[in-house]
Amino acid sequence: RSWLSAIHRQPLSDSSKLLFPNNTEVNIADWIFEFTHNCVEKVKSLFPHLRAESGGFLPLKIGITNDFAAFLTEHPETELTLDEWSCAISCITTRQVYLLRTAVAGIPRYGLDGLPAGQVSECEAQNARRWLAVREKQKLKMKTMQEQTASTEKIER
C-alpha cells in the first residue's frame, strides 16, 4: 500500500498510465514489471540461500512473511520493505518453477535462514497442481486462439 500512496488518483479514461507526484507519466504495465523485478532482485540478494541450484526459489516456509517482519524489526537498515517483500513473494510463489517444486507433498520448505522448516502438505501440493493445470489450460486456449487468428488471416488474403 505504501508504494502506491505516492501515486495520484487517475481519471478512469486513461487507466493505462500513472502520474507520479513529480508529473512523470509512466505506463502501468512497465512500472509494475520494473517494480516487481526490483523487489525480487532485492530478495535474491538478501537471501541467496533461498535460491535453488537449478534456478528459481526453494519452497518457502508457511508464515515466512511473519519471520521477515521480525527480521525487519531486528535489522531496520534492511533495504527491502515489507511491501516490497510481499510483492516479491507473491511473484515468486506464482511462478511455474515454484509451483512445480511445491506440487510434490513431503518436499521440505525453507525459512529465512535457509534451513528446512516444514514440508509441503498434500493439500498444498494439490493446490499447486491445480494452478499448474489452470495455466496449462490457459496456454492451450491462447494457442488455439492464435491458430484461429492465423487461419482467418490466411483466408482473408
DODRENMI-353194 format. One record per atom (N, C-alpha, C, O): residue in one letter; atom name; x, y, z. Coordinates in steps of 0.02 Angstrom, whole numbers, m for minus. Layout:
DODRENMI-353194
+---------+-------+--------+--------+--------+
| residuo | atomo |      X |      Y |      Z |
+---------+-------+--------+--------+--------+
|       a |    CA |      X |      Y |      Z |
...
+---------+-------+--------+--------+--------+
END
This chain:
DODRENMI-353194
+---------+-------+--------+--------+--------+
| residuo | atomo |      X |      Y |      Z |
+---------+-------+--------+--------+--------+
|       r |     N |     41 |    m59 |      0 |
|       r |    CA |      0 |      0 |      0 |
|       r |     C |     44 |     63 |      0 |
|       r |     O |     28 |    111 |    m35 |
|       s |     N |     97 |     63 |     38 |
|       s |    CA |    137 |    124 |     43 |
|       s |     C |    169 |    144 |    m23 |
|       s |     O |    175 |    204 |    m36 |
|       w |     N |    189 |     96 |    m64 |
|       w |    CA |    219 |    114 |   m128 |
|       w |     C |    167 |    143 |   m176 |
|       w |     O |    185 |    178 |   m222 |
|       l |     N |    104 |    128 |   m164 |
|       l |    CA |     52 |    158 |   m206 |
|       l |     C |     31 |    227 |   m181 |
|       l |     O |      1 |    265 |   m218 |
|       s |     N |     47 |    242 |   m119 |
|       s |    CA |     25 |    306 |    m91 |
|       s |     C |     57 |    366 |   m126 |
|       s |     O |     32 |    422 |   m120 |
|       a |     N |    112 |    354 |   m162 |
|       a |    CA |    146 |    409 |   m197 |
|       a |     C |    112 |    426 |   m263 |
|       a |     O |    131 |    473 |   m297 |
|       i |     N |     61 |    387 |   m282 |
|       i |    CA |     30 |    396 |   m347 |
|       i |     C |    m35 |    436 |   m340 |
|       i |     O |    m76 |    422 |   m296 |
|       h |     N |    m44 |    484 |   m384 |
|       h |    CA |   m106 |    522 |   m385 |
|       h |     C |   m161 |    478 |   m414 |
|       h |     O |   m147 |    434 |   m455 |
|       r |     N |   m222 |    489 |   m394 |
|       r |    CA |   m278 |    453 |   m424 |
|       r |     C |   m286 |    476 |   m496 |
|       r |     O |   m282 |    535 |   m511 |
|       q |     N |   m296 |    428 |   m539 |
|       q |    CA |   m300 |    443 |   m610 |
|       q |     C |   m373 |    440 |   m635 |
|       q |     O |   m413 |    403 |   m608 |
|       p |     N |   m389 |    480 |   m685 |
|       p |    CA |   m456 |    475 |   m714 |
|       p |     C |   m462 |    406 |   m747 |
|       p |     O |   m414 |    380 |   m775 |
|       l |     N |   m521 |    378 |   m745 |
|       l |    CA |   m532 |    312 |   m774 |
|       l |     C |   m522 |    311 |   m849 |
|       l |     O |   m510 |    257 |   m877 |
|       s |     N |   m527 |    367 |   m882 |
|       s |    CA |   m519 |    369 |   m955 |
|       s |     C |   m449 |    351 |   m978 |
|       s |     O |   m441 |    328 |  m1035 |
|       d |     N |   m398 |    359 |   m936 |
|       d |    CA |   m330 |    342 |   m956 |
|       d |     C |   m300 |    296 |   m903 |
|       d |     O |   m252 |    315 |   m869 |
|       s |     N |   m328 |    236 |   m897 |
|       s |    CA |   m308 |    191 |   m844 |
|       s |     C |   m243 |    153 |   m859 |
|       s |     O |   m221 |    114 |   m817 |
|       s |     N |   m213 |    163 |   m919 |
|       s |    CA |   m151 |    128 |   m933 |
|       s |     C |    m89 |    169 |   m914 |
|       s |     O |    m33 |    146 |   m923 |
|       k |     N |   m100 |    229 |   m887 |
|       k |    CA |    m44 |    273 |   m868 |
|       k |     C |    m50 |    292 |   m794 |
|       k |     O |   m105 |    296 |   m767 |
|       l |     N |      7 |    305 |   m764 |
|       l |    CA |      9 |    331 |   m696 |
|       l |     C |     43 |    399 |   m697 |
|       l |     O |     88 |    410 |   m737 |
|       l |     N |     21 |    444 |   m653 |
|       l |    CA |     54 |    508 |   m647 |
|       l |     C |     82 |    513 |   m576 |
|       l |     O |     44 |    515 |   m527 |
|       f |     N |    148 |    516 |   m571 |
|       f |    CA |    181 |    521 |   m506 |
|       f |     C |    180 |    594 |   m484 |
|       f |     O |    168 |    639 |   m525 |
|       p |     N |    193 |    606 |   m420 |
|       p |    CA |    190 |    675 |   m393 |
|       p |     C |    235 |    724 |   m431 |
|       p |     O |    219 |    784 |   m433 |
|       n |     N |    289 |    701 |   m462 |
|       n |    CA |    332 |    747 |   m499 |
|       n |     C |    308 |    756 |   m571 |
|       n |     O |    346 |    779 |   m614 |
|       n |     N |    246 |    737 |   m585 |
|       n |    CA |    214 |    742 |   m651 |
|       n |     C |    245 |    697 |   m704 |
|       n |     O |    238 |    710 |   m763 |
|       t |     N |    281 |    646 |   m683 |
|       t |    CA |    308 |    597 |   m730 |
|       t |     C |    254 |    547 |   m746 |
|       t |     O |    224 |    516 |   m701 |
|       e |     N |    241 |    538 |   m810 |
|       e |    CA |    190 |    490 |   m832 |
|       e |     C |    224 |    426 |   m852 |
|       e |     O |    272 |    427 |   m890 |
|       v |     N |    199 |    369 |   m828 |
|       v |    CA |    227 |    304 |   m846 |
|       v |     C |    172 |    255 |   m863 |
|       v |     O |    116 |    261 |   m840 |
|       n |     N |    190 |    206 |   m904 |
|       n |    CA |    145 |    152 |   m922 |
|       n |     C |    138 |    106 |   m861 |
|       n |     O |    189 |     85 |   m834 |
|       i |     N |     78 |     90 |   m840 |
|       i |    CA |     67 |     49 |   m781 |
|       i |     C |    101 |    m19 |   m787 |
|       i |     O |    135 |    m40 |   m741 |
|       a |     N |     93 |    m53 |   m843 |
|       a |    CA |    122 |   m119 |   m852 |
|       a |     C |    198 |   m117 |   m846 |
|       a |     O |    227 |   m161 |   m814 |
|       d |     N |    230 |    m67 |   m875 |
|       d |    CA |    303 |    m61 |   m871 |
|       d |     C |    324 |    m47 |   m799 |
|       d |     O |    373 |    m76 |   m775 |
|       w |     N |    288 |     m3 |   m765 |
|       w |    CA |    305 |     15 |   m697 |
|       w |     C |    297 |    m45 |   m650 |
|       w |     O |    340 |    m58 |   m608 |
|       i |     N |    242 |    m81 |   m657 |
|       i |    CA |    230 |   m140 |   m614 |
|       i |     C |    283 |   m192 |   m626 |
|       i |     O |    310 |   m221 |   m579 |
|       f |     N |    300 |   m205 |   m690 |
|       f |    CA |    352 |   m254 |   m705 |
|       f |     C |    418 |   m234 |   m674 |
|       f |     O |    452 |   m275 |   m643 |
|       e |     N |    437 |   m171 |   m682 |
|       e |    CA |    501 |   m148 |   m656 |
|       e |     C |    502 |   m150 |   m579 |
|       e |     O |    551 |   m172 |   m549 |
|       f |     N |    448 |   m128 |   m548 |
|       f |    CA |    443 |   m129 |   m475 |
|       f |     C |    449 |   m201 |   m449 |
|       f |     O |    487 |   m215 |   m404 |
|       t |     N |    410 |   m246 |   m479 |
|       t |    CA |    410 |   m317 |   m458 |
|       t |     C |    479 |   m348 |   m468 |
|       t |     O |    504 |   m383 |   m425 |
|       h |     N |    509 |   m334 |   m526 |
|       h |    CA |    576 |   m361 |   m540 |
|       h |     C |    626 |   m337 |   m488 |
|       h |     O |    666 |   m376 |   m462 |
|       n |     N |    624 |   m273 |   m471 |
|       n |    CA |    669 |   m245 |   m420 |
|       n |     C |    658 |   m277 |   m352 |
|       n |     O |    706 |   m290 |   m315 |
|       c |     N |    596 |   m290 |   m334 |
|       c |    CA |    580 |   m322 |   m270 |
|       c |     C |    609 |   m392 |   m268 |
|       c |     O |    640 |   m411 |   m218 |
|       v |     N |    600 |   m431 |   m321 |
|       v |    CA |    626 |   m499 |   m323 |
|       v |     C |    702 |   m498 |   m321 |
|       v |     O |    733 |   m539 |   m287 |
|       e |     N |    733 |   m451 |   m356 |
|       e |    CA |    807 |   m446 |   m355 |
|       e |     C |    832 |   m431 |   m284 |
|       e |     O |    884 |   m457 |   m264 |
|       k |     N |    796 |   m389 |   m247 |
|       k |    CA |    817 |   m374 |   m178 |
|       k |     C |    813 |   m437 |   m135 |
|       k |     O |    857 |   m449 |    m94 |
|       v |     N |    760 |   m476 |   m143 |
|       v |    CA |    753 |   m538 |   m105 |
|       v |     C |    810 |   m586 |   m123 |
|       v |     O |    839 |   m618 |    m79 |
|       k |     N |    826 |   m590 |   m188 |
|       k |    CA |    881 |   m633 |   m210 |
|       k |     C |    947 |   m613 |   m177 |
|       k |     O |    985 |   m656 |   m155 |
|       s |     N |    960 |   m548 |   m174 |
|       s |    CA |   1024 |   m526 |   m146 |
|       s |     C |   1027 |   m533 |    m70 |
|       s |     O |   1079 |   m548 |    m42 |
|       l |     N |    970 |   m521 |    m36 |
|       l |    CA |    969 |   m527 |     37 |
|       l |     C |    968 |   m599 |     62 |
|       l |     O |    996 |   m615 |    114 |
|       f |     N |    936 |   m643 |     23 |
|       f |    CA |    927 |   m712 |     44 |
|       f |     C |    947 |   m761 |    m12 |
|       f |     O |    905 |   m799 |    m36 |
|       p |     N |   1010 |   m760 |    m32 |
|       p |    CA |   1031 |   m803 |    m88 |
|       p |     C |   1024 |   m878 |    m71 |
|       p |     O |   1017 |   m918 |   m117 |
|       h |     N |   1024 |   m895 |     m7 |
|       h |    CA |   1017 |   m965 |     13 |
|       h |     C |    946 |   m992 |      3 |
|       h |     O |    935 |  m1051 |     12 |
|       l |     N |    899 |   m949 |    m16 |
|       l |    CA |    832 |   m972 |    m32 |
|       l |     C |    823 |   m989 |   m106 |
|       l |     O |    770 |  m1010 |   m128 |
|       r |     N |    877 |   m980 |   m143 |
|       r |    CA |    876 |   m995 |   m215 |
|       r |     C |    894 |  m1068 |   m226 |
|       r |     O |    938 |  m1095 |   m191 |
|       a |     N |    862 |  m1100 |   m273 |
|       a |    CA |    877 |  m1169 |   m291 |
|       a |     C |    937 |  m1169 |   m340 |
|       a |     O |    945 |  m1122 |   m378 |
|       e |     N |    977 |  m1221 |   m338 |
|       e |    CA |   1034 |  m1226 |   m383 |
|       e |     C |   1013 |  m1223 |   m456 |
|       e |     O |   1049 |  m1195 |   m497 |
|       s |     N |    955 |  m1251 |   m471 |
|       s |    CA |    932 |  m1253 |   m541 |
|       s |     C |    893 |  m1191 |   m561 |
|       s |     O |    864 |  m1188 |   m615 |
|       g |     N |    891 |  m1140 |   m517 |
|       g |    CA |    855 |  m1079 |   m532 |
|       g |     C |    790 |  m1075 |   m494 |
|       g |     O |    764 |  m1126 |   m470 |
|       g |     N |    763 |  m1016 |   m488 |
|       g |    CA |    702 |  m1007 |   m450 |
|       g |     C |    715 |  m1010 |   m376 |
|       g |     O |    773 |  m1008 |   m354 |
|       f |     N |    662 |  m1016 |   m338 |
|       f |    CA |    668 |  m1017 |   m265 |
|       f |     C |    647 |  m1085 |   m238 |
|       f |     O |    607 |  m1121 |   m268 |
|       l |     N |    675 |  m1101 |   m180 |
|       l |    CA |    654 |  m1161 |   m144 |
|       l |     C |    585 |  m1150 |   m115 |
|       l |     O |    564 |  m1092 |   m107 |
|       p |     N |    547 |  m1203 |   m100 |
|       p |    CA |    483 |  m1193 |    m66 |
|       p |     C |    493 |  m1157 |      0 |
|       p |     O |    535 |  m1176 |     41 |
|       l |     N |    455 |  m1105 |     10 |
|       l |    CA |    463 |  m1063 |     69 |
|       l |     C |    418 |  m1085 |    126 |
|       l |     O |    362 |  m1110 |    116 |
|       k |     N |    443 |  m1077 |    186 |
|       k |    CA |    408 |  m1094 |    248 |
|       k |     C |    340 |  m1058 |    250 |
|       k |     O |    335 |  m1000 |    230 |
|       i |     N |    290 |  m1093 |    273 |
|       i |    CA |    225 |  m1062 |    285 |
|       i |     C |    235 |  m1010 |    341 |
|       i |     O |    262 |  m1027 |    394 |
|       g |     N |    213 |   m949 |    330 |
|       g |    CA |    220 |   m896 |    380 |
|       g |     C |    286 |   m859 |    376 |
|       g |     O |    305 |   m823 |    422 |
|       i |     N |    323 |   m867 |    320 |
|       i |    CA |    388 |   m836 |    313 |
|       i |     C |    383 |   m759 |    314 |
|       i |     O |    431 |   m725 |    332 |
|       t |     N |    326 |   m732 |    295 |
|       t |    CA |    318 |   m659 |    296 |
|       t |     C |    319 |   m633 |    368 |
|       t |     O |    346 |   m579 |    381 |
|       n |     N |    292 |   m671 |    415 |
|       n |    CA |    297 |   m652 |    486 |
|       n |     C |    369 |   m652 |    508 |
|       n |     O |    391 |   m608 |    545 |
|       d |     N |    407 |   m702 |    485 |
|       d |    CA |    479 |   m705 |    501 |
|       d |     C |    515 |   m645 |    472 |
|       d |     O |    560 |   m617 |    503 |
|       f |     N |    496 |   m626 |    411 |
|       f |    CA |    528 |   m568 |    379 |
|       f |     C |    512 |   m504 |    417 |
|       f |     O |    555 |   m461 |    425 |
|       a |     N |    450 |   m497 |    441 |
|       a |    CA |    431 |   m438 |    480 |
|       a |     C |    474 |   m434 |    544 |
|       a |     O |    496 |   m380 |    563 |
|       a |     N |    486 |   m491 |    576 |
|       a |    CA |    529 |   m492 |    635 |
|       a |     C |    601 |   m475 |    616 |
|       a |     O |    635 |   m441 |    654 |
|       f |     N |    623 |   m500 |    559 |
|       f |    CA |    690 |   m485 |    534 |
|       f |     C |    698 |   m410 |    524 |
|       f |     O |    750 |   m381 |    541 |
|       l |     N |    647 |   m378 |    496 |
|       l |    CA |    649 |   m305 |    486 |
|       l |     C |    655 |   m267 |    552 |
|       l |     O |    690 |   m217 |    556 |
|       t |     N |    621 |   m291 |    603 |
|       t |    CA |    625 |   m260 |    669 |
|       t |     C |    696 |   m264 |    696 |
|       t |     O |    721 |   m217 |    726 |
|       e |     N |    728 |   m321 |    685 |
|       e |    CA |    796 |   m332 |    710 |
|       e |     C |    848 |   m297 |    666 |
|       e |     O |    902 |   m280 |    689 |
|       h |     N |    831 |   m286 |    602 |
|       h |    CA |    877 |   m256 |    554 |
|       h |     C |    842 |   m199 |    516 |
|       h |     O |    827 |   m206 |    457 |
|       p |     N |    829 |   m143 |    550 |
|       p |    CA |    793 |    m88 |    518 |
|       p |     C |    831 |    m57 |    459 |
|       p |     O |    801 |    m21 |    419 |
|       e |     N |    895 |    m70 |    453 |
|       e |    CA |    934 |    m43 |    398 |
|       e |     C |    923 |    m81 |    332 |
|       e |     O |    948 |    m61 |    280 |
|       t |     N |    886 |   m135 |    335 |
|       t |    CA |    872 |   m177 |    276 |
|       t |     C |    841 |   m135 |    220 |
|       t |     O |    793 |    m98 |    232 |
|       e |     N |    867 |   m142 |    161 |
|       e |    CA |    842 |   m102 |    104 |
|       e |     C |    787 |   m139 |     66 |
|       e |     O |    786 |   m139 |      4 |
|       l |     N |    743 |   m170 |    103 |
|       l |    CA |    685 |   m204 |     75 |
|       l |     C |    628 |   m195 |    124 |
|       l |     O |    632 |   m215 |    182 |
|       t |     N |    575 |   m163 |    101 |
|       t |    CA |    518 |   m151 |    145 |
|       t |     C |    472 |   m212 |    147 |
|       t |     O |    479 |   m258 |    107 |
|       l |     N |    427 |   m213 |    194 |
|       l |    CA |    378 |   m268 |    199 |
|       l |     C |    335 |   m270 |    136 |
|       l |     O |    317 |   m324 |    112 |
|       d |     N |    316 |   m211 |    110 |
|       d |    CA |    277 |   m209 |     48 |
|       d |     C |    316 |   m239 |    m10 |
|       d |     O |    288 |   m276 |    m50 |
|       e |     N |    380 |   m222 |    m15 |
|       e |    CA |    422 |   m250 |    m69 |
|       e |     C |    429 |   m325 |    m61 |
|       e |     O |    426 |   m362 |   m110 |
|       w |     N |    439 |   m347 |      1 |
|       w |    CA |    444 |   m419 |     15 |
|       w |     C |    380 |   m454 |     m8 |
|       w |     O |    383 |   m504 |    m43 |
|       s |     N |    323 |   m426 |     11 |
|       s |    CA |    258 |   m456 |     m8 |
|       s |     C |    249 |   m459 |    m83 |
|       s |     O |    225 |   m508 |   m110 |
|       c |     N |    269 |   m406 |   m117 |
|       c |    CA |    265 |   m405 |   m190 |
|       c |     C |    308 |   m460 |   m219 |
|       c |     O |    286 |   m497 |   m263 |
|       a |     N |    370 |   m466 |   m196 |
|       a |    CA |    417 |   m516 |   m221 |
|       a |     C |    391 |   m587 |   m207 |
|       a |     O |    392 |   m629 |   m252 |
|       i |     N |    367 |   m599 |   m147 |
|       i |    CA |    344 |   m666 |   m129 |
|       i |     C |    282 |   m685 |   m170 |
|       i |     O |    275 |   m743 |   m190 |
|       s |     N |    239 |   m637 |   m182 |
|       s |    CA |    181 |   m650 |   m225 |
|       s |     C |    203 |   m672 |   m295 |
|       s |     O |    175 |   m718 |   m324 |
|       c |     N |    252 |   m637 |   m321 |
|       c |    CA |    279 |   m654 |   m387 |
|       c |     C |    314 |   m722 |   m386 |
|       c |     O |    302 |   m764 |   m430 |
|       i |     N |    357 |   m732 |   m337 |
|       i |    CA |    396 |   m794 |   m333 |
|       i |     C |    351 |   m855 |   m326 |
|       i |     O |    362 |   m905 |   m361 |
|       t |     N |    302 |   m852 |   m283 |
|       t |    CA |    261 |   m911 |   m269 |
|       t |     C |    209 |   m926 |   m322 |
|       t |     O |    174 |   m977 |   m317 |
|       t |     N |    202 |   m883 |   m372 |
|       t |    CA |    156 |   m898 |   m426 |
|       t |     C |    193 |   m917 |   m491 |
|       t |     O |    161 |   m930 |   m542 |
|       r |     N |    259 |   m918 |   m489 |
|       r |    CA |    297 |   m938 |   m548 |
|       r |     C |    292 |  m1014 |   m559 |
|       r |     O |    285 |  m1053 |   m512 |
|       q |     N |    296 |  m1032 |   m622 |
|       q |    CA |    290 |  m1103 |   m641 |
|       q |     C |    340 |  m1147 |   m605 |
|       q |     O |    321 |  m1200 |   m579 |
|       v |     N |    403 |  m1127 |   m602 |
|       v |    CA |    454 |  m1169 |   m571 |
|       v |     C |    440 |  m1179 |   m496 |
|       v |     O |    453 |  m1233 |   m470 |
|       y |     N |    414 |  m1128 |   m463 |
|       y |    CA |    397 |  m1134 |   m392 |
|       y |     C |    338 |  m1181 |   m383 |
|       y |     O |    339 |  m1225 |   m340 |
|       l |     N |    287 |  m1173 |   m424 |
|       l |    CA |    228 |  m1217 |   m421 |
|       l |     C |    248 |  m1289 |   m434 |
|       l |     O |    222 |  m1335 |   m402 |
|       l |     N |    293 |  m1300 |   m481 |
|       l |    CA |    316 |  m1369 |   m495 |
|       l |     C |    351 |  m1398 |   m434 |
|       l |     O |    342 |  m1457 |   m418 |
|       r |     N |    390 |  m1358 |   m400 |
|       r |    CA |    425 |  m1382 |   m340 |
|       r |     C |    377 |  m1398 |   m283 |
|       r |     O |    387 |  m1445 |   m246 |
|       t |     N |    325 |  m1358 |   m277 |
|       t |    CA |    278 |  m1368 |   m221 |
|       t |     C |    221 |  m1415 |   m239 |
|       t |     O |    175 |  m1425 |   m199 |
|       a |     N |    222 |  m1444 |   m298 |
|       a |    CA |    170 |  m1490 |   m320 |
|       a |     C |    182 |  m1561 |   m294 |
|       a |     O |    144 |  m1607 |   m310 |
|       v |     N |    234 |  m1570 |   m255 |
|       v |    CA |    252 |  m1636 |   m228 |
|       v |     C |    249 |  m1633 |   m151 |
|       v |     O |    287 |  m1596 |   m120 |
|       a |     N |    204 |  m1671 |   m122 |
|       a |    CA |    197 |  m1673 |    m49 |
|       a |     C |    260 |  m1702 |    m18 |
|       a |     O |    291 |  m1747 |    m45 |
|       g |     N |    278 |  m1675 |     40 |
|       g |    CA |    336 |  m1701 |     77 |
|       g |     C |    401 |  m1665 |     62 |
|       g |     O |    450 |  m1676 |     97 |
|       i |     N |    401 |  m1623 |     11 |
|       i |    CA |    462 |  m1585 |     m6 |
|       i |     C |    474 |  m1534 |     49 |
|       i |     O |    426 |  m1503 |     73 |
|       p |     N |    536 |  m1525 |     71 |
|       p |    CA |    548 |  m1477 |    125 |
|       p |     C |    535 |  m1404 |    104 |
|       p |     O |    545 |  m1385 |     47 |
|       r |     N |    512 |  m1366 |    152 |
|       r |    CA |    506 |  m1293 |    145 |
|       r |     C |    564 |  m1263 |    184 |
|       r |     O |    592 |  m1296 |    228 |
|       y |     N |    582 |  m1201 |    168 |
|       y |    CA |    640 |  m1169 |    198 |
|       y |     C |    624 |  m1102 |    229 |
|       y |     O |    583 |  m1064 |    202 |
|       g |     N |    656 |  m1087 |    285 |
|       g |    CA |    648 |  m1024 |    319 |
|       g |     C |    698 |   m973 |    294 |
|       g |     O |    740 |   m988 |    251 |
|       l |     N |    695 |   m912 |    322 |
|       l |    CA |    741 |   m858 |    302 |
|       l |     C |    814 |   m877 |    310 |
|       l |     O |    857 |   m852 |    274 |
|       d |     N |    828 |   m921 |    358 |
|       d |    CA |    898 |   m941 |    371 |
|       d |     C |    922 |   m994 |    321 |
|       d |     O |    980 |  m1014 |    323 |
|       g |     N |    878 |  m1017 |    276 |
|       g |    CA |    897 |  m1067 |    227 |
|       g |     C |    893 |  m1138 |    253 |
|       g |     O |    911 |  m1185 |    217 |
|       l |     N |    869 |  m1147 |    313 |
|       l |    CA |    864 |  m1214 |    343 |
|       l |     C |    793 |  m1241 |    333 |
|       l |     O |    745 |  m1202 |    330 |
|       p |     N |    786 |  m1308 |    328 |
|       p |    CA |    719 |  m1337 |    321 |
|       p |     C |    673 |  m1315 |    377 |
|       p |     O |    693 |  m1313 |    435 |
|       a |     N |    611 |  m1300 |    360 |
|       a |    CA |    562 |  m1277 |    409 |
|       a |     C |    493 |  m1300 |    386 |
|       a |     O |    452 |  m1260 |    361 |
|       g |     N |    480 |  m1364 |    395 |
|       g |    CA |    415 |  m1392 |    374 |
|       g |     C |    420 |  m1425 |    307 |
|       g |     O |    473 |  m1427 |    275 |
|       q |     N |    364 |  m1451 |    285 |
|       q |    CA |    359 |  m1486 |    222 |
|       q |     C |    297 |  m1464 |    184 |
|       q |     O |    250 |  m1438 |    214 |
|       v |     N |    297 |  m1475 |    119 |
|       v |    CA |    238 |  m1462 |     78 |
|       v |     C |    187 |  m1516 |     95 |
|       v |     O |    201 |  m1576 |     90 |
|       s |     N |    127 |  m1495 |    115 |
|       s |    CA |     74 |  m1543 |    132 |
|       s |     C |     41 |  m1569 |     69 |
|       s |     O |     51 |  m1541 |     15 |
|       e |     N |      3 |  m1622 |     76 |
|       e |    CA |    m33 |  m1649 |     18 |
|       e |     C |    m83 |  m1598 |     m9 |
|       e |     O |    m91 |  m1591 |    m69 |
|       c |     N |   m116 |  m1562 |     36 |
|       c |    CA |   m164 |  m1511 |     15 |
|       c |     C |   m129 |  m1455 |    m24 |
|       c |     O |   m155 |  m1433 |    m76 |
|       e |     N |    m72 |  m1433 |      0 |
|       e |    CA |    m33 |  m1380 |    m35 |
|       e |     C |     m9 |  m1405 |   m103 |
|       e |     O |     m9 |  m1367 |   m151 |
|       a |     N |     12 |  m1468 |   m105 |
|       a |    CA |     35 |  m1497 |   m169 |
|       a |     C |    m23 |  m1501 |   m219 |
|       a |     O |    m14 |  m1486 |   m278 |
|       q |     N |    m82 |  m1520 |   m195 |
|       q |    CA |   m141 |  m1523 |   m239 |
|       q |     C |   m157 |  m1453 |   m265 |
|       q |     O |   m175 |  m1445 |   m324 |
|       n |     N |   m152 |  m1403 |   m222 |
|       n |    CA |   m166 |  m1335 |   m243 |
|       n |     C |   m117 |  m1312 |   m297 |
|       n |     O |   m137 |  m1281 |   m346 |
|       a |     N |    m54 |  m1328 |   m288 |
|       a |    CA |     m3 |  m1310 |   m339 |
|       a |     C |    m19 |  m1345 |   m405 |
|       a |     O |    m13 |  m1315 |   m458 |
|       r |     N |    m39 |  m1409 |   m401 |
|       r |    CA |    m55 |  m1445 |   m463 |
|       r |     C |   m116 |  m1415 |   m497 |
|       r |     O |   m120 |  m1413 |   m559 |
|       r |     N |   m165 |  m1392 |   m457 |
|       r |    CA |   m224 |  m1359 |   m486 |
|       r |     C |   m204 |  m1295 |   m524 |
|       r |     O |   m227 |  m1283 |   m579 |
|       w |     N |   m160 |  m1254 |   m493 |
|       w |    CA |   m137 |  m1193 |   m526 |
|       w |     C |    m99 |  m1210 |   m590 |
|       w |     O |   m107 |  m1175 |   m641 |
|       l |     N |    m58 |  m1261 |   m588 |
|       l |    CA |    m22 |  m1282 |   m649 |
|       l |     C |    m70 |  m1303 |   m703 |
|       l |     O |    m60 |  m1288 |   m762 |
|       a |     N |   m123 |  m1340 |   m685 |
|       a |    CA |   m173 |  m1362 |   m733 |
|       a |     C |   m211 |  m1302 |   m763 |
|       a |     O |   m224 |  m1301 |   m823 |
|       v |     N |   m227 |  m1253 |   m721 |
|       v |    CA |   m261 |  m1192 |   m746 |
|       v |     C |   m217 |  m1157 |   m796 |
|       v |     O |   m240 |  m1135 |   m848 |
|       r |     N |   m153 |  m1151 |   m780 |
|       r |    CA |   m106 |  m1117 |   m826 |
|       r |     C |   m100 |  m1155 |   m892 |
|       r |     O |    m98 |  m1124 |   m945 |
|       e |     N |    m97 |  m1221 |   m888 |
|       e |    CA |    m92 |  m1261 |   m948 |
|       e |     C |   m154 |  m1252 |   m992 |
|       e |     O |   m149 |  m1246 |  m1053 |
|       k |     N |   m212 |  m1251 |   m960 |
|       k |    CA |   m275 |  m1240 |   m996 |
|       k |     C |   m274 |  m1171 |  m1029 |
|       k |     O |   m295 |  m1164 |  m1087 |
|       q |     N |   m251 |  m1120 |   m993 |
|       q |    CA |   m247 |  m1052 |  m1021 |
|       q |     C |   m199 |  m1050 |  m1080 |
|       q |     O |   m213 |  m1018 |  m1131 |
|       k |     N |   m143 |  m1085 |  m1074 |
|       k |    CA |    m93 |  m1086 |  m1127 |
|       k |     C |   m122 |  m1119 |  m1190 |
|       k |     O |   m111 |  m1094 |  m1246 |
|       l |     N |   m158 |  m1174 |  m1181 |
|       l |    CA |   m189 |  m1208 |  m1239 |
|       l |     C |   m243 |  m1165 |  m1271 |
|       l |     O |   m250 |  m1163 |  m1332 |
|       k |     N |   m282 |  m1130 |  m1229 |
|       k |    CA |   m334 |  m1085 |  m1255 |
|       k |     C |   m302 |  m1029 |  m1296 |
|       k |     O |   m327 |  m1012 |  m1350 |
|       m |     N |   m247 |  m1000 |  m1271 |
|       m |    CA |   m212 |   m947 |  m1306 |
|       m |     C |   m185 |   m972 |  m1373 |
|       m |     O |   m189 |   m938 |  m1424 |
|       k |     N |   m156 |  m1032 |  m1372 |
|       k |    CA |   m128 |  m1061 |  m1433 |
|       k |     C |   m183 |  m1072 |  m1485 |
|       k |     O |   m174 |  m1058 |  m1544 |
|       t |     N |   m240 |  m1097 |  m1462 |
|       t |    CA |   m296 |  m1109 |  m1508 |
|       t |     C |   m320 |  m1043 |  m1538 |
|       t |     O |   m334 |  m1040 |  m1598 |
|       m |     N |   m325 |   m991 |  m1497 |
|       m |    CA |   m347 |   m926 |  m1522 |
|       m |     C |   m297 |   m898 |  m1573 |
|       m |     O |   m318 |   m869 |  m1623 |
|       q |     N |   m232 |   m906 |  m1560 |
|       q |    CA |   m182 |   m883 |  m1607 |
|       q |     C |   m185 |   m921 |  m1673 |
|       q |     O |   m178 |   m892 |  m1727 |
|       e |     N |   m196 |   m986 |  m1669 |
|       e |    CA |   m202 |  m1026 |  m1730 |
|       e |     C |   m264 |  m1006 |  m1770 |
|       e |     O |   m261 |  m1004 |  m1831 |
|       q |     N |   m319 |   m993 |  m1736 |
|       q |    CA |   m380 |   m971 |  m1769 |
|       q |     C |   m370 |   m903 |  m1803 |
|       q |     O |   m394 |   m892 |  m1859 |
|       t |     N |   m335 |   m859 |  m1769 |
|       t |    CA |   m321 |   m792 |  m1798 |
|       t |     C |   m278 |   m799 |  m1859 |
|       t |     O |   m292 |   m768 |  m1911 |
|       a |     N |   m226 |   m840 |  m1856 |
|       a |    CA |   m182 |   m851 |  m1913 |
|       a |     C |   m220 |   m883 |  m1971 |
|       a |     O |   m208 |   m865 |  m2028 |
|       s |     N |   m264 |   m929 |  m1956 |
|       s |    CA |   m304 |   m962 |  m2007 |
|       s |     C |   m351 |   m913 |  m2041 |
|       s |     O |   m359 |   m913 |  m2102 |
|       t |     N |   m382 |   m870 |  m2001 |
|       t |    CA |   m428 |   m819 |  m2027 |
|       t |     C |   m390 |   m770 |  m2073 |
|       t |     O |   m416 |   m750 |  m2125 |
|       e |     N |   m330 |   m750 |  m2052 |
|       e |    CA |   m291 |   m703 |  m2091 |
|       e |     C |   m271 |   m734 |  m2159 |
|       e |     O |   m270 |   m699 |  m2209 |
|       k |     N |   m256 |   m798 |  m2161 |
|       k |    CA |   m238 |   m832 |  m2223 |
|       k |     C |   m298 |   m832 |  m2270 |
|       k |     O |   m291 |   m821 |  m2330 |
|       i |     N |   m357 |   m846 |  m2243 |
|       i |    CA |   m418 |   m848 |  m2284 |
|       i |     C |   m434 |   m780 |  m2313 |
|       i |     O |   m455 |   m775 |  m2371 |
|       e |     N |   m423 |   m727 |  m2275 |
|       e |    CA |   m437 |   m659 |  m2298 |
|       e |     C |   m390 |   m635 |  m2352 |
|       e |     O |   m406 |   m589 |  m2389 |
|       r |     N |   m332 |   m666 |  m2356 |
|       r |    CA |   m283 |   m645 |  m2408 |
|       r |     C |   m303 |   m675 |  m2472 |
|       r |     O |   m270 |   m665 |  m2522 |
+---------+-------+--------+--------+--------+
END
